[in-house]
Amino acid sequence: MSSQSEPNSKSAAKKEAKRLEKEAKLAAKALKTNNTNSGEKKVKVEKKKEEEEVFVNTTPKGEKKDLSQPMSAGYNPIAVESAWYDWWHAQGFFKPEYGGEENGEVFVVPAPPPNVTGSLHIGHALTTAIQDSLVRWNRMLGRKTLFSPGFDHAGISTQSVVEKRLYKSEGKTRHDLGRERFLETVMDWKNEYQARITNQLHRLGGSYDWDRVAFTMNESLSKAVIETFCRLHEEGIIYRANRLVNWCVRLNTTLSNLEVDQKQLAGRTVMSVPGYDAKEKFEFGVITSFAYPLEGGERVVVATTRPETMLGDTAIAVHPDDERYRHLHGKYAVHPFVEGRRIPIVTDEMVDREFGTGAVKITPAHDQNDWEVGVRHNLEVVNIMNDDGTFNEHAGERFKGMKRFHARVAVVEALKQAGLFVETKDNPMMIPICSKSGDVIEPILKPQWWVNCKPLAEEAIKRTRAGELIIAPKQSENEWYRWLEGIQDWCISRQLWWGHRCPAYFVNIQGRDQDKNDGKNWIVGRTLEEATERAKVLAAGQPFTLEQDEDVLDTWFSSGLWPFSIMGWPEKTLDFEKFYPSSLLETGWDILFFWVARMVMLGIKLTGKVPFKEVYCHAMIRDAHGRKMSKSLGNVIDPIDVIQGLELEKLHEKLLEGNLDEREIKKAKDGQKKDFPKGIPQCGTDALRFALCAYSGGGRDINLEILRVEGYRKFCNKIFNATKFAMLKLDEEFVPEVNAKPTGKESLVERWILHKLNIAAREINTQLGERNFMMTTTAAYNFWLYELCDVYIEAMKPMTDDKASIETRRSAQQTLYTCLDYGLKLLHPFMPFVTEELWQRLPRRPGDSTPSIMVSRFPVFDEAFVFEDADREFDLVFAVLKAGRSLAASYNLQSDIQFFIHAQDDARLIGGQLPTMVALTKGCKSAVVVSDSKDVPAGCGSSVVIKSIVIYTLVRGLVDLDREIAKCEKKLDIARLSLSKLAKFENETLPENVRLANEEKKKTLEAEMMTLEVSQKMFAELK
């Protein structure tokens, strides 16, 4: 069925999404209403029934499910989803070697490796749903597909969570265990959570090639990390330098910007800080002004939000054009607390003359801006802080050994005692917080390994502008350029134990006084032997020892190699040759720079190729209230809990598995109780995947409502029951035709549904190609619910009953089979389990031995299924049908409904579809076409379908006549008002299309008024 799309506007897409969301919620509410308990006796009965329906999977692992028994009474997602995944895996369907032409197209997705810090959350489920839907679709289109799974060691995150658990359970630190034992403990954690995550991914239906599973610290990927470090160091791109870094005192390590949260303070805020007594609070969000005494007797007032850092001040800066301080240029201030330290007054254009006093204290070792000023003016750099957050000897004897925030209080007090304190004022500001420990970040000067990113970024920009890389949506592409154009060098050193140890060695040459901060005293080596040979050259014949750097590399360094290291690079493996570059990288927009940019920069540098052709950035999932998901809020959702359901008490129990303290646990429980008062309902994987894809409309955030997911479970139930009913219509003698092509003998409704199926196939293929998942799921949902289930399956009932001819019955069955076969395939990428379960129950066309729906051919647009005339004609029939339903509903008629249709131009068409109309109208007894409105019996209500078609229904003796006369008058008033509005435009010059549309509206309104007047007169005569 080639792929072309009907025009769809963004606003129409949003409206359709809202409509579907509303319907899904209503369906879920209706389901709850139907299941509402009333009375103690009923509760007991339902409880017993529930216990009887508990499903037990009896299929041996890896074997195909036995479907010889009749379908169950109702849809049970746990039963439906059982056994299939292990069978798919055992059959090798996930492997690129299965199916596809040998030298044909490939579709490769390197799955973003989840961190082994804990279980997956609903955001990972979104990633899996989107990626796997694309992988399954491409696989069914006949491409060789590779969906590569793997896991990230997540250095700081994993070490942090294991350290917390170790201290909570045993009261020990990693130093109590020592490096080797601690790393064994972390590896045990990694193995446990890797197994747990693997199970979650199985349950989510991700069709990963598990034979190619990777881990960032396994042997081959570690080799890639070492090779990259050495190669880039040899080219001068990696270098060692003493620079300011984000330092977490609590974790005792450097952090990337991604691991630092910026906390907004409106003004004075009192906060507790990790590492201090819980009762201690410290003041933030204020700016403190104090005076520096100058040599010669004057004073200069400066201001700071971190008064303790004045102990490391080595200059005061003023603007060169500020007349207030011109006489102080080149003079010195005296540090009041550090003996012998003279502080020069320097001029620098970075100073804002309008801010504060126009004089700025400079602390090069503890502030990035001050560092830059220090470099420009060759200032002394004084580091006053130890790694543990205590002050060292450079802070002066009075403050040496103090913790940093105790020192803050002490410095302010000392300034007051010295008469140098001026004032403290509220100051709205941002403070950097460690996302792992909650500690306040300190800028500290550290010798670290750095990557010179500018040349790498320039090449990435060049390749993207040349079209070698597509980034969607457009908003993410704009951010891509903004980030890369403003890129800074990347600190890759981390003071951790868990991770890839830097392959760098300090060469300690006997008899020489060497500085570890100087990169010239360091060499790198792929092996100790290579390092030793290089050290010999550096030592020039002198005795030496090698000391490997204790630090490990930033996690993003190894994950930046992901798309090619998993293919075997630096070795030229078969996988690397066939599957690199990848086709698509799908990820969250929040790590576009931190991960994607680094993969692109390193991929181009190391392989010469952009590592993937396309980057698709999905939205971030928030809770139903729009809040970021957080363990302490209790709104982090495990996808398995949505799949199989979980009671509120069990949700509470899961909070105890983490590292939350008692206060956080209480807060989380309150959040869970509010959002899930009855726990999380059982929705199943298929409903969850479909909902997550339906949510993906290109926005930045998704506010997830479980009620909507539950609504899509209702949709699964509809598919299940519709297929079950349809199977009854495919009797034992039914054999599908060899070919799905229409025979030319199909009835109008058959041609209509085949045309709608073709349009759905075109829309789904087009929208998937454009990564518009919301429109894709809408097309599939609409076909199944509103066209196949609501219309064709109902309309075919009289075509398959005993009164129908064999030819009519067989044609209707063939059409039904084609719709089920193709319809299930169209749904399969999003709903893999229920579609496999139902498709396996369908008979096969002669000669078709396809073992699974996931390796069958995906339907595409087919000219043989184009029936535009049938589409137009049946739309008219359906308009008459809907008008009749509305008419009957307006009179509250529920049985013995009789329709009389006066059709001036389409009598033959309507007359041929009367059985369909009766079948599709609940409670309809009969429907006839009359040649003249005079043939309509007295006592009928009416409705104008179009100006040439009026439908009547017999209401004599069934309605309140006075009420109906009043209703007619009210409708006449509305019609008269509409006509009067149109009349205002009659003498105006209008576009031809507008004028013709107005004429058509006028004719329809006049026909409606004539019909209403006749009905009003008739009701009056019946009184």
GIHU-V88097 format. One record per helix or strand of 3 or more residues. SS is the DSSP state (H for helix, E for strand). FROM is the first residue (numbers start at 1). TO is the last residue. Records with the same first field share a line. If there is no record, write none. Layout:
BEGIN
SS: FROM-TO + FROM-TO
END
This chain:
BEGIN
H: 10-34 + 40-52 + 77-80 + 84-91 + 122-140 + 155-170 + 174-177 + 179-203 + 210-212 + 219-234 + 257-259 + 307-312 + 323-328 + 368-377 + 393-395 + 404-417 + 454-465 + 474-485 + 519-521 + 528-539 + 555-559 + 562-565 + 574-579 + 589-607 + 631-633 + 639-644 + 648-655 + 662-675 + 685-695 + 706-729 + 748-769 + 773-795 + 806-828 + 832-839 + 853-855 + 863-865 + 868-890 + 907-912 + 914-920 + 933-935 + 961-983 + 992-1022
E: 106-110 + 144-148 + 150-152 + 238-248 + 253-255 + 260-265 + 269-271 + 282-284 + 286-294 + 299-304 + 315-318 + 332-334 + 342-347 + 359-362 + 421-426 + 429-434 + 442-451 + 470-472 + 504-509 + 522-524 + 544-548 + 582-588 + 612-618 + 620-622 + 701-703 + 897-903 + 924-930 + 940-946 + 949-954
END
